[in-house]
Amino acid sequence: MADFLERISRLPADRLALLAAELKSRLDRAESALEARREPIAVVGIGCRFPGGANSPDAYWAMLREGVDAVREIPAERWDVDGLYSPDPNEPGRMATRWGGFLDGLEEFDPWFFGISPREAIGMDPQQRLLLEVAWEALEHAGIAPDRLDGTSTGVFLGLCNQDYHALRLERPLEDIDSYFASGVSGSMAAGRIAYLLGLQGPAITVDTACSSSLVALHLACESLRNGESRMALAAGVSLILSPETMISLSQSRILSTDGKCRTFDADATGIARGEGCGVVVLKRLSDAQADGDRILATIRATGINQDGRSSGITAPNGAAQEALLRRTLASAGLKPADVAYVEAHGTGTSLGDPIEVRALAAVYGDRPKDQPLLVGSVKTNFGHLEAAAGVAGFIKAVLTLQSGMIPPHLHLRRKNPHIDWERMPIEVPTSLTELPKLADQPRRAAVSSFGFSGTNAHVILEEAPQHIIDSSTPDRSSHVLPLSARTPASLRVMAEQYATLLEQADAPALSDAAHTAATGRSLFAHRLAITASNSGEAAARLRAWLRGEEAEGVFSGKAASATACEPVFLFTGQGAQAVGMGRDLFDVEPVFRETLERCDALLRPHMSAPLLEVLYPRNDDDANAARLINRTEFAQPVLFALEYALAELWKSWGVEPVAVMGHSLGEYVAAAVAGLFSLEDALRIVAARGRLMQEAPEGGAMAAVFAPLADVEAVASAYPALDVAGVNGPENIVLSGDAGSLDQALAAFASRGVNARRLVVSHAFHSPLMEPILDRLEAIFDGVEFREPAIPIVSNLTGEIASARQLSSGRYWRDHTRRPVRFMEGIRALERAGHRTFLEVGPHPTLTGLAAACVESGDVCLVHSLRRGNSDVGELQRAAAALHVRGLRIDWENRDRPWSRRTVTLPTTPFERAHLWSGWTQKRPGAGQQTPADRQWTWQLEWQDAELPGIGIDPASVAKRIEGRANALVLEHGAGDYQHGLPMLDALSTALIVRALRELGWSITAGERVEPDTLREQLGIRPSHD
């Protein structure tokens, strides 16, 4: 060390400075790495299926809060409960309990939703099926759209130890084994299938440490997040009881509670009740969750795992190992024992395990003030031991406890276990709903323990979520879009009903939050519904109207078009649509729109005699003067351009990007700027100059729309040299422009022929000979403009076709554009021929959508406008967004709501459309060596008779005994024992099938009607025999 210091002292100052900088850099990196290892993990989503109908976090909490005991008798379909039950735990092949915590509907699944064939679904372990559903729901609860996770570094870590379905499938004949068997029963596929479904590319690991599996999986998930392997992780556990073998084994081991009551910490505790369930939690690093704007339910301060090693027996707990784990996890969290107020204990309710666990808790967490006892409980008293899902069930309970600030009641505690020294241990067990203690200036904390019977232990310390402050200073929209989608029409109706029920409640979430969560936190499907409304009650009412089949304002529904068909073409409105105050609502609440208009205002200051925003939004109340000002061409054109350009920028910020653009007259300048033909600066300068020049054009002109074919209009107009066709807006919508006197005469001629026409309110005769005096100066404006290759196609008004950059990149083109007619109809049809079917008018009033409707030749065209004069700008734009959502566009709802602090709220999850897909429950019966009378109806029986057969030394009884086992196996293999139950129903089943077949052939048959076979053959054309 002395030598090192001496060498350092000899270094020059500059080298010493470099060395110091390098050392500091390394220390900073080491400190950052250490901080990353200690960063809390955020819980952002929960999905669950637990006994007692606890199929969501809210339902689970309601069950816990109310102290529900969800243990019930074993469902009759699982196995022969009566035959396999015996109160004597010593009786071989029997179980000493009839109770457990069971789920319903395991035979049902929605394979189509997950892209799985029904045949494959039948071969899948229902634990895999359950995990798919609950993982999907957990992500939706987190407000994370599952279909947006493809390719992300999201990990899957789950606990699974029961393989009952594997055993169940092996009861079938070997010929029933198909290509789906191996993947269907593999534990590794439980994690892999979730990753495959969602396209996740983080680790996918199935863990089996028995009862601690899911909490160990959660520990691995946290490690993966902290190591940077995963940016998000799903931690899960699942366990189902499908076969009686384990139940029989645990009965023989005296582990099961005979009456199904899990009496954790009670003097009368006799063991566990087995239970089923599935839980999934969504995890992120806290910093990532906060950056993503997630709803944080709780945070994980530390996790730890270890092994019992050698104990009094391989399945016996080791108190010293438990204590070491708790102590190390507490130290890892950087906390003191008194900082943790509640522990969700493993708490199996066994005479051996409970005292060991409580003593370990007291040894680690007992160093605390006497008036702050450690509170301990166990969810196993509610629905039994969920084995591989036990840890995640307790973890979710702890999260909900931290969220609510209340500890649910611990059940079945009447007399405390005398083997636990309660008097000397600062531990209490709350048996009623109890407030979770909170230390001054500290968040509430809880811990969870889970111990596997193979000796692997896990412990987790949680903390309540940090406070999230909502910024409400930004003015919000007056209307919102609630976008829904489903895989089928039936599912969409169920979803709409669920949303209506939620939103009409007095405590319904704010519509802004519900709409945001539905938009950003759900996957997109083909069948769509969108509601625009100002509040939750109005949204619920409109959902109800749609469900009743009624027409209602702000309701849009339909099936999404193909990806190509729903790509939008932007149509930019021409002069004449302008009005004072247009877009004012958007200016007030939409930052992108406001910032773009303000930028245009600044760029136009050198080119306009009055500021853009003062012309658009005048400060005085002189409406007549404001209208005169905005209708002057020198102001109308730059104002209209700026508004439409700002609208386009707003749409693009919402993810609605045009694939082509087309404008009408002035609108083509906006189209060109949006496509990138020239810069915004050049475009504004050109448009302002164009407006001034046109304002200087000769007066005395007029324009009119004539509702007749082009040839008929040209035939009349040809007699008036001062008139020209200014636009072809439709098959029978032709605009004439020119000298006012000549136009009057032409209109009189049309009237005499019975042709309708309408004068247009304009300041000048655009696209007519009266524009000639300004054309040279207009062309000169383009000198020095930097033309660029457009990023998207532009349809030319001059040709009615998609234009090349070369065509558009000259002053001559824009000179001709001002003088010659607008070929709008040809432009729309050119876009149709190019495959475009969705048109969005970007302007202050629906002008072009109406014209386009008369031009289109396809039946699947969608025309949407952005704004409508006289209506709320915000409301109209929301309706446009709703229509585009239904059409099939993927709107960037996240960015759309970025200016506001939206909250993720709990909404209905996707309704699955399940079908009965099941290979059958176990056919195992008690006493496999004995046949019931019913069995003997379906099998040959051996009957031995005495006979004189000298020379044969075979004992008939021994032969019969050997053969009888095989006979019994055949009965079980083919399910013959169950056939007699179906005999009374065969007639009814046959009749039902016959009636259905006849109806499909067109025969209307009613109950009680008698039909002769000959009559059926004659009327339905049924052949008497097959040729």
N, C-alpha and C positions, 0 to 999 in steps of 0.2 A: 504493500500500500504506500509506504514511504517513497519507494522507487517511482511509483506511478505519479504521486504528487510532485516529485522533483521534476519528472519529465514534463508534466503539465506546466509547471512554473517557468520552464524554458521556452514555451511556445510563444511565437509572436502574437501581438494583440489581435490581428485579423484572424489568425488560425484559432485562437482562443474563442473569439466571437462565433466563428463557424461551428466549433465544437459545442459551445453552449447552446446554439440554435438547434443543432441536431439532437442534443440530449433533451432539450425542451420538447421538440417534436415527438421524440419517442415516448417521453413521459405522457404527453397529451394523448397519443394514440393508445397507450396502455390504460390511461384513465378512462378514455372513451369506451374502450373494450370492456372495462370493468363496469362502467355505468350501463352499458348495453346488457351485460349479464344480469344486472340488478333491476332492469327496467320492468315495471309491472306489466302484466298481461291483461288486456281488457276482454271481458266477456261481452259480446255484442249481440248474440242471438241464442235462442233456446228452442228446441223442439223436443216433444216427449210423448210417450204412450205409457201410462202407468195404470195399474188396476184402479177400479172405482170411477172409470170414465175420465181420468185425468189425461186428456188428450191434447192439452195445450198448457202453456205456463200459467195462464189465468185459472184454468180448471184445476190444475194441480195445486195452486195456492189456495183456492177455495176449499178443496178437500182437506188440505193440511190445517188451514185456519179453523175449520169447523170440527176438526178432530174426528174425521171419518175413518172407521175401520173397514177397509175394502177387501178383507179376506172373506172368501165364500167357499161353498162346497166345490169340489173338483167338477168341472163341466162333464156331463154324462157322455159326451161324444169322445172324450180323450181316451178312455179305456173303460174296462168293466170295473167301475168304482166299487160296486157292491161285492163283486167276486174277489177283488184284490185287497179289500180292506179287512183288517183284523185288529181288534184292540190289543191283541197280544203281540208285542214287538218281537217276540222270539219265534213266531211262526214263520217258517221259511216261505219265500215267494209272496209275502204279503206286506202291506204298508200299514203303519199304525195311525194314520191320519186320513181324513177325508177332505182336508181343507188346504187352501192356498190363495195367493193373490193372482188371479188369472185375467187375461185379456180376452176380448171377444173378436170374432170376425177374422181369425187367422187364415181361414180358407179363402178369403177374398183378396183380390189384388187388381190393380189397373195396369196391366202390362203395356197397353198401347201408349199410355202417357210417357212411359220410360223407353219406348222403342223396343220392347221385348215381345217376342211371340208368345201366345198363350201356351204353346207346348213347352217352351223353355221355362216359362213362369211356373208351370206345374213341377218342373224338376228343381226349382230353386228352393233352398232352405227359406222358410218364411222369415227367419231372422234377417236374411239378406233383403227380402222384400220390405220388411218393416223399416230397416235402416234407410233404404232409398226414400221412402215416404217421409220419414222423420228428419232426415238430413235436408231434404227439400224444404220442409216446413221451418226448420231452424234458420236456414238462409233467408227465407221470406220474413221470418220474425225479426231478423237482423236488418231487414230492408236492403238486402243484397240480392239482385236478380241472378238466379242460378245460371241463366244462359249467357251471362257475361264473364264467366270464370274460365272459359276455355283458354288453355295455354298459360294460366297463371300458376305461380309457385304456391299453390294451396295444398296443404298436407291433410291426410286423413289418418287418424290414429284411433283405433277402436278396440274395445275389449270384448271378447267372445270366447266362451269356454264350453258351452253345451253343444253337443253334436247329435241331439235326438233325432233330427230329421234324417240324418245319415242312416241311423239304425232303422228308422221307419221305412225308408226306401229299400233297405236290404230285406225287408219282409216280403217284398214283391218278387216274382219269378225273375231269374237272371235275364230272361228274354225281354223284360221291361226296361232294362238298362239301356239308355240311349246316349247320344253324344253330349247331352246336357248334364248328365249325371255328375261327372267329375267337377265341373265348375259350379254346379248347383249346390253341392254339399261341402265345398272347400271353404275352410275358414279364411284363408288368405283372400278369396274372392269377395268376401264381405266388404273389405276396404277397397280392393281393386275395382269392384263394380261401381262404387260411388265415384272414384277417380275417373273411370272410363266414361261414365254417364256425363259428367260435367267437364271432362277434358282437363282435369287437374294434373299438374306436373310436379307437385311437391311429393314428399314421401307418402306412401300408402301402406300402413302397417296394421296387421291384426295381432293383438296381444292376448295371450292366455296365461294369466297368473291367478286363475280361478276367481275368487270373490273380489280381489283387488284389481281385476283386469282394467276396468274403465278408468279408475283413478291413476293407475300406472300409465295408461294411454294418454290421459290428460297431462301427466308429468312429461311424457315424451313430446307431446305437442308443444308445451311451453319451452322445452329445451330447443326444439327445432325452430321456433320463432326467435328465441334469443340468439341462436347461432346464425340466423340469417338464411337457414335452409328454406324456410317457409315465410311468406308474408302474411298468410292467413292459414288457420288450421281448423279442422273439424275434429273434436274429441268426442268419443261416443262409447256407448256400451249397450249390449242387447242380450237378452236371455229369454228363451221360451222353453216350456215344459211340454214335450210332445209324446213322451214315452215313459212308462212307469219304472224302468229299471233303477234310475238314480233315486227315485222316491223310496223304492224298496231298500236300496243300499243304505240310505240315510236313516231309515227306520231301524234297520238292523244295528246301526251305529248309535242309536239313541240320541240322534241330533234333532229330530223333528218334534215340534210341539204337537201333542196329540189332538188338541182342540183348535189348532190353528192360531192361537193367540201368541204373539211374540212379546213376551213380558220382560223386555230389557230392563235390567237393574232391579227387578222385583224378586222377592223371596221365593215366589212360586214359579220362577222361570224354569221351563223344562226344555227349551230349544227354539229352533226357528220354525217359521212357516215359510215354505218356498213360494216365490212369486215370480211373475213375468214382467218384462218391461223393456223399454228402449228410451234412451236419452241421448241427445246430441247438443253440444254447445259449440258456438262459433267464437273463435279466439283471434285476437290480433295484438301486436305490440301496442301499448297505450298511445305512443306517439303517432303510430299509423292510424289508429282508430280515431284519434282527435283530428288528424289531418284530413281523414276521409269524411268527417262530420257524422260519425256513427253514434247511435244511442248506446251509451256504455251502461251496462246493467250492474257491473261490479268489476273489481280488479283482483288479480291474483298476485300476491306479494311474493310468495315462495312456494315451491313444491319439493318433495323429497321422497325417495324410495329406499328401502333396504330389505334384508333377508333375516329371518329368524335364526337361520343356521341350525345348530343342534339344540333341540328343546326336549321336553319330556316325551314327545311323540311327534311323528312327522306332521300330523294335523294339529298339534297342540300349539297355542300361541306362546310367544317368548316375551315376557314383560320387559326385560332389559333391552331387547332389540327395539321394541315399541318406544320405550323411553328415549333411547339414543336417537331414533328417527325424529321424534317430536322436538327434541332439544336442538338437533342440527337444523331442522327446518325453521324453527323460531329464530335461530341465529342468522340463518340465510336471509330471513326477512328483515333483519336488523331491528327486531322488536323485543320488548320486555314481556314477561308472562302476563302481566295485568293488562297489556294492550289488547289482548284477545278476550272477547266477552263471552263467546259461545263456541262450543265444539259440537259438530254433528258427528256422533260417535259411530263406530262400526256396529257396536251394540247388538250382538246376535241373540241375546237372551239366553245364554247358556251359563250354567253354574260355574264353569271353569273360565270362560272368556271374559265375562263382565267384570269380575273383581280384578283380573289382571289388567284390563284396559283402564279402569278407573284409577288404579294405583299408578299407572304410567302417566295418566293425565295429571294427577295430583302432584307427582314428582316434578313435572316440567312446568305446569301452569299454576301450581299451587302457591307460588311466591307472589302473593297479592294481598291487598288490604282485606280485612275481614268483612267489611261492608261491600265488597265487590267480588262475590263468589263467582267462580266459573260456572256458567250454565251449560248443561249437557243434555242432549236428547238424541233420539234415533228414529228415522222414518220407517225403520223396519216394524215398528209397532203399528203403523198404518196399513201396510200391505205385505209385510213379510220381507224375506231376504231375496233380492233380485239377482243375486250371484254376480255374474259378469256386469250387470247393469246397476249393481248396488251402489258403487262409488259415485257414478254420475247422478243417480237419483238423490243421494245425499248432498252432492255438490250443488245441484239445481235448487234443492231446498235451502241451502245456505245462501245462495244468490238471492232467492226470493225473500229470505229473512232479512238480509241487508237492505234490499230495496224497500221493504215495507217498514222496517224498524221494529218488527214484532216477531217473537219466537212462537211457533205453533205448539199446541199442547202435545206432550209425550203421553202416549196411551198406556193403559193396563198396568199402571204403577199403583199398587194398593199398599204393599208392605215392602219397604226397601230391603234389598239383599243384605242379610246380616253378616255376610262374609266381606262386606265393604265397610270400612271404618268411616262412616259418614260424619261422625261428630268431629273427627280430627282433620278431615279433608275439606277444604273450602270449595265444595262442589255442590250444586243444587240441580235438581231435575224439574223444570217447569211442567206442570200437568194441566195448565190452562194457558190461554193466549197471554203472553207476557211481553212487556216492552223490552227490546234489546238495549241494554245499557250503553251509554255513550259517554266517554271520558271528555272532559272539557278540552276544547280546541283540538280534538282528534277525531278522525273518522271512525265509524263503527267497524269492528273486525270480527271475523268468525273463522273457524278451521273445520276441516273434514278429515276423517280417518277412514281407511279401508284396508282390511287385512285379509290376505288370501290363505286358504287352508293349505296351500303348498308352502307357505312361509313368507311370501313376498308382501311387504307392507308399503302403504303409501299415505302421505299426509300433505295437505294443502292448506295454506293460509290465505284468506280472502279479505278484501277491504271494500267498503262501500264506494260507489263511483264518485269521482270528483264532480263538483258542481259544474253544471253547464249553463252559462249565462246567455240568454237569448237577446240578440240585438234587435230591438223593435223600432229603431229610429228611422229605418228606410220605409217610405210609404209603400203599402202593399197594393197588389192588384185588387180591383173590385170584383173580379170574377176568376174562377179557377176551372181547370179541366180535370175531371176524374176519369182516367183511361183504364178500361178493363179489357182483358182478353182471355180466351179459353180455347181449349183444344176442340171442343164440340159445342154446338148450340145449347144442348141440354146443360152442360157444365157452366156455360155463360149465364144461363137463367138461375142456376143455383147460386152462383157467385153474386149476381145482381140482388137476389133476395137477401143474402147474407149481408151485403153492404148496406142495403136499405134498412135492415133491422138495426145495424150498428149506428148508422147516421141519424136515425130518428130518435135515438135515446137522448135523454136530457144531458147526460155526461159524454156525449159523442165528441170525438176529437175535432179540432178545428178543421174545416174543409181544406184549408191551405196545406196543413200537415198531412191529412189523409190523402189528398190528391198527389202530393209529392211522394209519399211512401208508395202508393199504388203505381205511380209512374216509374219510379227509379228502382223499386225493390221487388218487381215481379218480372218473370220472363214473358216474352211476347209470343202469342199464338194467333192463329188465323182468324178466329171468330171474335169480333171486337165490338165494344160498346164504349161510347164516350159521352159523358154528361158535363155540361157547363152549368155552373150555378154560383151564387154568391155566398152561400152558407150551407152547412151540413143538412139542415132541414129541407131546404129547397132541392138539394141533390137527392135526398131520400124520396121526396115527392116525385121527382122526375124519373127515378128508378122504378118506383111503383107504377107510374103511368106506362113506362115501357113494358113492364111485366104484364100489364093488363092489355097490351096491344094498342094503346091509345097514342095518337099523335101528340107530341109535347115539344115545346120550345127547348132548345139546347140539348136535344137528344139525337145522337148519331149512332147507327149500328150497321153492321154488314160484315162481309168476309173480305179479308185483305187480298188485294190483287197480287200478281206476281211481282217479284223484285224489280223487274224492268218496267212493268206497267205503272208502278206507283212512284217512279222517279219523276220529280216535278220539273216542268218547264215554267220559267217565270215570264209572265206577260206584263209589260209596263204600259200603263195608261198614258194616253196623250193629252194634249191641252184641252181644257174645257171641264175637266173633273175637279179643278181646284176650288177651294173654299176657305174662307177665313177660319182659323182655329182647327183645321184638319190635323189629326194626330195629336191634339193637345193632351189627351189622357195618357197617351204613350210617352209623351215628353215628360210628364210628371212622374211616371212610375218605372219606365224602362230605361235603365242607364245606357245601354248600347244605342238605343234610338236617340236619346238625348245627346250623348257625346258625339254621335255622327252628325246630327243637325248643327250642333255648336261648331264642329269642325268646318262644315260647309259654310256656316255664317262667317267664320273668320276668313276663309279662303275667298269668299265673295265680296268682302268689304271693299277691295279696290275696284270692283267691277259693277257694283250696284249703287244707285243714288240713295237708297234707303236700306238699312240692315235687313237681312233675310228674316231674322226672328221677329223683328218689329212689324214686318209686313205680314208674317204668318200668324203671330200672336200679338196683336196690337195692345198697348197698355190702356188706351182710352176706350170709351164706350161708344164712339162714333161708328156704328156698324155700317152705315151706308158708305161712308168715306173709306173704311177698311175694305169693303167689298169692291168698290171702284178701283182701289189701288191694286188689289191682288189679281183683278181681272185684266189689268193692263198687261199686254204681252211681255213687256220688258221685265215685269216682276213675275208674272204667271209661270213663265218657262223655268227660270232658275229655282223658284220656290217649289214647283212641282217636281223638278229633277231631284232636289235635295230631299224632299219628303220620300220619294220612291227609293232613292239610294239608301236612305236611313232605314226604311222598311226592309229592304233587301238584306242589309247588314244585320238587322234584328233577326230575320228568319234564319240567316246563316249561323248566327250565334246559337240558335235553337237546334242546329243540326240539319236544317232543311236547306240543302245545297242544290242549286239548279243544275240540271244536266244539259240544258240548252236555254237560250233566252230569245225573246222577241219583243219588240216594242211597237207601239202605234205612233208614227210620226215622231214627235218629241220623245216618246218613250223609247225609241231605238237608241237615243243617246245614252239613256240610263242602262239599257241592255248592253251597249258597247263598253261602258265603264265597268259594269259588274263583271263582264266577261274578260276584262283586262286589255281591251284593244288600245285604250289610252288611259292615262292616269286620272285620278279624281281632280287634281289641280287643273289639268288641261281641259277636262270635260266641263268643269264649272265655268272656266273662262270662256270656252266656246259657246256654251248655252246662254250665258249672260249676254255675250255679244250678239248671238242669234236673236235673242229676245229684243234687244235694242234695235237691231236692223229691221226686224219684222214690225216693230212699233212704228218705224219710220216709213214703212211701205205705204203705197197709195191707199187711201180710204175709199169708201164707196163700193166695197165688195161684200159678198154674202155667200153663204153656203146652205145646202139643203140635202137631206137624205131622201132618195127616191126609192120606193119599194117596188122595184120591177127588175127583171133580168138586165144584165149589162148591155146586151145587144139592143134591147128596146130603149134603154136610156140613151145610148149613143146615137140611135136613129133620130131621136128628137133633138138631143143636144148639138148634133152636127150642124143644125141650122143657126146656131148662135156661136160665132167665132170667139166671143169674149168669155165663153164657158169652157171648162174642162172637167173631165172626171177626176176627182181628187182622191177617191178611195173606193176600193171594192171590199166592203165589209161583210158581205154575205151573198148568197145566190140571188137574193132579191133585195139587196140593201146597198145602193150605189150613192156615193156622195158627189154632188156637183158643186163647183166653186167658180166664182168669177164676178163679173159685173152684176150689180144688184138688179138693174133694170132688165138685163137679159135673163137673169134667173127668174124674175117674176113672170116674164113671158113664157119661159120654158115650163114653169110650174103650172101655168094656166093651160098650156097644151097637154100636160100630163093629166090634169084634172078632167079635161074634155074627153080623155080616153079612159077615164075611170081608174087612173093610177094614183095611189095615195103618195103623198110627199109631206115632209115636215122641215120647216126652216130651222137652222141651227143657230144658237146664240153664240156668235163669235165676234171678235174685234176686227178681223181681217179675213180676206178670201185666201186661205192657205192653199198651197199646191195648185195655184191658178196662174194665169198670165200676169196678175197683179203683183206677183212675187219677183218678176223679171228684174226690176230696177235694183234689187239688193243682192242679186246672186253673185256678181263679181266680188263684192266686198265680203260676202259670206265665204266664198271659196278661199279668199286670202287669209281669213282667220286661221286656217289650218296650217299655214306656213310655220314650220318649226315644231309642229306637234310630233312627238315620238310615238309612232304606231308600233304595236307589239302583236305577237301571235296570240289570238284569243285562247283562253284556257278551256272554253266550252264553245259549242257551235252558236252562231248568231244567225237568225233568219232575217234576210234583207226585205225591207218594205218595197224596194225597187223591183226585185225579181220574184218575190214570193218563194224563194228557195234559200237553203242554207248557203251563206256567203263564205268565200275564202278571205283570208287576211289581206290578200293582194287586192281584192275587189274593194274592201272597206278602207284601205289605207291611203286615201287621197282626198284632197279637198274637192276634187271633181265629183267623187261619189256623193259627198254630203251636199254639194250644190244641187245635183240631180235629185237627191232625196227630198229636198225642200220644194222642188218644182213639180216633180212627177207624182202620179197617184200612189197611194198606199195600198199594196196588194195583200191585205190582211187575210182574206179567205184563202188565197193560194198558200200563204205562209202557214196557216193552221193545218191545211191539208198536207203540206210538205212534212210538217212535224208528225202528223199521223202516219204518213208513209214510212217515216224513220222509226216507227214503233212507239212513239210517245203517246201516253194516254192520260196523263195527269197534268193539269194546267192550273197554276196559281197566279191570279192577278195581283200584282203588287202596285197598288195605287189607292187613292182616297175614296173611290166609289166603284161599284161593280159595273163597268162599261164593257170591257172586253170579254168577260165571261158570257154575257148575254149575246154578243156578236158571235163568239166562238160556238155557242150552242147551235146556231143555225148553219154553221160551216162544217161541223164534224160529220164524218160519214160512218164512224164506228159506233157500236152500241155500248162500249165499255169505257167511254171517256168520262173522266171526273173533272169538273170545273169548280174551283174554289176561289172566293175573293177574300181579300185581306180586311178591308174596311168598308163601311157604308155610311154615307152622309146622313147625319141626324141620329145615328145610333152611337152607343158607347164604343169608342175605339178599342178599349181593353176587351169588352165583351165580344165584339166582332172578331178580334184576333184570336180569342180563346175558341170561338166557334170554328174558325178556320183550322186551328191546331187540332181540334177534336175531329173534324172531317178528315184531315190528313192522316191522323192516327188510325181511324177506321179504314181508310183507303189502303193502309199498309206501310206508311212511312215509319221509320224508326226515329222519332224525335229525340233530341238530346235533352231530356227533361232535367237532368242534373245541372247542366250549364244554364238551362232556361231559368232555374230557380236560384242560381248562384248568388244574386244580389241580396237574397233574404236568408235568415237563419231558420231554416225549416227543421222540424223535429221528426224523427222516425217514430211512428206510432204503431200500435198493434192493430192490425187489420185481419180480416178473414184470410186464411191460407187457401191455396188452390184446392177446390173440391175434386177429389179423385172419383172416377167412375169405375167402381170395382165390379169384378165378375167372380163367380165361384170357380176357382182354379185349384184343385186339390186332388192328390193321388189317393187319399184315404187315410183314416186313422188306423192305429194299431189293431191287428186282429188277435193279438195275444190274449189268451184267457188263462185263468188260474187252473192248476191241475192239468198240465199239458198231456199227461199220460192217461187221462180219463176222457171219455166222450159223453156228451149230453144226449138225451133222447132226440133232440133236434138234429144233432150231427148224424145220428144213425139213419135218419131218413135219406141222407144223400151219399152214403158210402156203403160198400159191401162190408158185411160183418162176418167174422169167422165164428163158426159153430163146430165144436168138437164132439164127436160121438164115439162111444166105446166100440171097438171092433177087434176081431181076432186077426192080427197081422203078424204072424210069427216071423222072426228074423229081423225086424226093424227096431233098432235100439234108440229111437228118438222120442223125447218127451214132448208131447203136443203142447203142453202149457208153456214151455220155454220158447217154442217156435212162435206161438201166438203173441207172446210178450214182445218178441223182436219185431214182428210184422206190424203190431199195433201202433208203434211210434211213427212209422212211415205213413200209416193211414191217417193218423192225426195230423201230421205235417201237410198232407194233401188237402185236408179239410181247411186248415188255416191258410194255406197258400192260395186257394181259390175262393176264400171267403164264403164257403158253403154254409158255415154256421149262421150267417146273416140272412140267407136266402128266404128262410121261412117267414121272416118279418115282412118281406115284400110280396108274398103270395096274394094276400087279400087286395093288394093294390094293382095287380097285373091287369085285371079286367078294366078298371078305371083308366089306367095308363093307355091301354090299347085303344079304348074308345076315344080318348082325347087325341091320340095321334091320328086316328082315322078321320075324326071330325076336322082336324087341322088340314089334313091332306085334301079332303073334299073341298074345303073353303078355298084352298090355293088353286084348285081346279075350276073354281067359279060357282060352286054349289052353295047356295044360301040355306043353311040348315038351322032349325030352331029346336029348342029343348022340347021333348015329347013327340017330335015328328017321327013317323015310322017310314022307313024307306026300304024298298025292295031292291035287291042287287040288280035285277034286270032293268029297273027304271034308271038306276045310276049309270049302268053301262050304256044305255041308249042315249041319255041326255048329255053325258060327259064324254062320250066317244071312247069308252074304255074297252079294250079288246078282251074277249073272254079268255084268251090264252096268248102266250108269247110265241110269235112265229120265229 
